[in-house]
């Protein structure tokens, strides 16, 4: 066993970063900044996976981080393409000005 | 051990500060740069957890590939500053900040009020973060998820091209 920084501190750091990302998604209007906040939230979950992986002595968490990164890359590509298509059609990327699908 | 504590607190504080800068900045380019810095500090936090491969991947994939894409889109759209962030403090933002603060307080009390802490790491985790160990597991136990991820990335590339290309009029 190795003495290290407590697991709880890592989980608390991850929770704080997740909350900052969630607040950004809830309060910002710019679609690109909302995307960046989603990346923040994904990263905080990655930090949780890596810390549990290290404290359990198991590689599964780090392999899941690998998969989460691949999904985040796919999500960013498709999402930014949607933002480009939205800007081409509506001339705005502020999400409160986009109400085409609002009932 | 002491160095590990110092590095964790320095990079953890920097990570929280740069995440806040990403959310609070009015200029999208400043926001993106703060996010690049945040990814690099998070990679350093991964290094304190003996996860070298994931830390390197974080810098390569997030700070490199994904943020280049975001900055390209910001450049293509040529946006100004977002005006109505500070002056328009409506009730939704208040509720969001209250919920976030209560979530953090709940986490902090539940993690830190126990009478024991988990500060023992098994010795096997020292070599778990290497490329050798992760690559061996990835190509034996996790080969089917790996193939599925390859398919997903292929679909994402095709979908992005179809979404972003100009409509051709017939």
Interface residues (C-beta under 8 A of the other chain):
Chain A: X1 X2 X3 X4 X5 X6 X7 X8 X9 X10 X11 X12 X13 X15 X16 X17 X19 X20 X21 X22 X23 X24 X26 X27 X28 X29 X30 X32 X33 X35 X36 X37 X39 X40 X43 X46 X47 X50 X51 X53 X54 X55 X56 X57 X58 X59 X60 X62 X63 X65 X66 X67 X69 X70 X71 X72 X73 X74 X75 X76 X77 X78 X80 X81 X82 X83 X84 X85 X87 X88 X93 X94
Chain B: X1 X4 X5 X8 X12 X15 X16 X19 X20 X22 X23 X28 X31 X32 X35 X38 X39 X42 X45 X46 X48 X49 X50 X51 X53 X54 X57 X58 X61 X62 X65 X66 X69 X70 X73 X74 X76 X77 X79 X82 X84 X85 X92 X93 X96 X97 X100 X103 X104 X107 X108 X111 X112 X114 X117 X118 X119 X120 X121 X122 X123 X124 X125 X126 X128 X129 X133 X134 X137 X138 X142 X145 X149 X152 X153 X155 X156 X157 X159 X160 X161 X163 X164 X166
